[in-house]
């Protein structure tokens, strides 16, 4: 397979793509009780392979006002959908709140519990 000559030319002594990579040591946020939430500025948006299914889970890394760096991972269907619908980008303000477990009211899974979350994003202008 031939290499792209234009891209290889960029790899000169003045170009340091490796130097732009920063370690992501953010801890995953896992709420323990209903009413817990976190908010902060979005540092990074990505996806990670779920241990629970073949789907990719959306991931948002935020920095809180207190300087804490946290990773919010949408493993569950509700949190994953909330993150995708809010479409956060680096620099946006991001808030997530856990409302506790709720029972599914209708359909095939009626009576089963799910973890209920809400997400709000204020997009940077």
C-alpha positions as CSV (number, residue, x, y, z in Angstrom):
1,X,0.0,0.0,0.0
2,X,1.5,3.3,-1.1
3,X,1.8,6.1,1.5
4,X,0.4,9.5,1.0
5,X,3.5,11.6,0.0
6,X,1.8,14.9,1.0
7,X,1.2,13.7,4.5
8,X,4.7,12.3,5.0
9,X,6.1,15.7,4.0
10,X,4.4,17.1,7.1
11,X,6.4,14.8,9.4
12,X,9.4,17.0,9.4
13,X,11.5,18.1,12.4
14,X,9.2,21.1,13.1
15,X,6.0,19.1,13.2
16,X,5.1,17.2,16.4
17,X,1.8,15.4,16.1
18,X,2.8,13.2,19.1
19,X,3.2,16.3,21.2
20,X,-0.5,17.2,20.8
21,X,-1.7,14.0,22.5
22,X,-2.6,14.4,26.1
23,X,-3.1,11.7,28.7
24,X,-6.8,11.3,29.6
25,X,-6.7,10.3,33.3
26,X,-10.3,11.3,34.0
27,X,-12.3,9.1,36.3
28,X,-15.6,7.7,35.3
29,X,-18.6,9.2,37.0
30,X,-21.0,6.8,38.6
31,X,-23.8,8.3,40.6
32,X,-24.9,6.4,43.8
33,X,-28.3,8.0,44.5
34,X,-31.1,9.9,42.8
35,X,-30.5,13.6,42.5
36,X,-26.7,13.5,42.0
37,X,-25.3,15.4,39.1
38,X,-22.2,17.0,37.6
39,X,-21.6,20.0,35.4
40,X,-18.6,21.5,33.7
41,X,-16.9,22.4,30.5
42,X,-16.5,19.8,27.8
43,X,-12.9,18.9,27.2
44,X,-13.4,15.9,24.9
45,X,-16.1,13.9,23.2
46,X,-15.5,10.4,22.0
47,X,-16.9,6.9,22.0
48,X,-15.9,3.7,23.8
49,X,-16.7,0.1,23.3
50,X,-19.4,-1.1,25.7
51,X,-18.6,-4.1,27.8
52,X,-22.4,-4.8,27.8
53,X,-23.2,-4.9,24.1
54,X,-21.7,-4.5,20.6
55,X,-22.6,-0.9,20.5
56,X,-20.3,2.1,21.0
57,X,-21.1,4.2,24.1
58,X,-20.8,8.0,23.8
59,X,-18.3,9.5,26.2
60,X,-17.9,13.1,27.4
61,X,-15.0,14.3,29.5
62,X,-15.7,17.4,31.5
63,X,-13.8,19.7,33.9
64,X,-15.9,20.9,36.8
65,X,-15.6,24.4,38.5
66,X,-13.7,22.7,41.3
67,X,-11.1,21.4,38.8
68,X,-12.2,17.8,38.9
69,X,-11.9,16.0,35.5
70,X,-14.7,13.4,35.0
71,X,-15.7,11.0,32.2
72,X,-19.4,10.6,31.6
73,X,-20.0,7.3,29.7
74,X,-23.4,6.6,28.1
75,X,-23.4,2.8,28.6
76,X,-27.1,2.7,29.4
77,X,-29.6,3.4,26.7
78,X,-31.1,6.5,28.3
79,X,-27.9,8.2,29.1
80,X,-26.4,7.3,25.7
81,X,-29.4,8.7,23.9
82,X,-29.4,11.9,26.1
83,X,-25.7,12.5,25.3
84,X,-26.2,11.9,21.5
85,X,-29.3,14.1,21.4
86,X,-27.5,17.0,23.2
87,X,-24.5,16.7,20.8
88,X,-21.9,18.2,23.1
89,X,-18.7,19.7,21.6
90,X,-15.4,20.8,23.3
91,X,-15.9,24.1,25.0
92,X,-19.6,23.6,25.6
93,X,-21.1,23.7,29.1
94,X,-22.5,20.2,30.0
95,X,-24.7,19.0,32.9
96,X,-25.9,15.5,33.7
97,X,-28.3,14.5,36.4
98,X,-29.3,11.0,37.7
99,X,-32.9,10.6,38.6
100,X,-32.7,7.1,39.9
101,X,-34.2,3.9,38.7
102,X,-37.7,4.0,37.1
103,X,-40.0,1.3,35.9
104,X,-40.7,0.9,32.2
105,X,-44.5,1.4,31.9
106,X,-45.4,-0.2,28.5
107,X,-44.2,-2.6,25.9
108,X,-42.1,-5.7,25.9
109,X,-40.0,-4.6,28.9
110,X,-42.9,-3.3,31.1
111,X,-42.1,-3.6,34.8
112,X,-38.3,-3.7,34.3
113,X,-36.2,-0.9,35.8
114,X,-33.9,1.4,33.9
115,X,-31.5,4.1,35.0
116,X,-33.0,7.5,34.2
117,X,-30.8,10.5,33.4
118,X,-31.1,14.0,32.0
119,X,-28.5,16.0,30.1
120,X,-28.4,19.7,29.2
121,X,-25.8,21.3,27.0
122,X,-25.3,25.0,26.5
123,X,-23.4,25.2,23.2
124,X,-20.5,27.7,23.0
125,X,-21.4,30.6,20.7
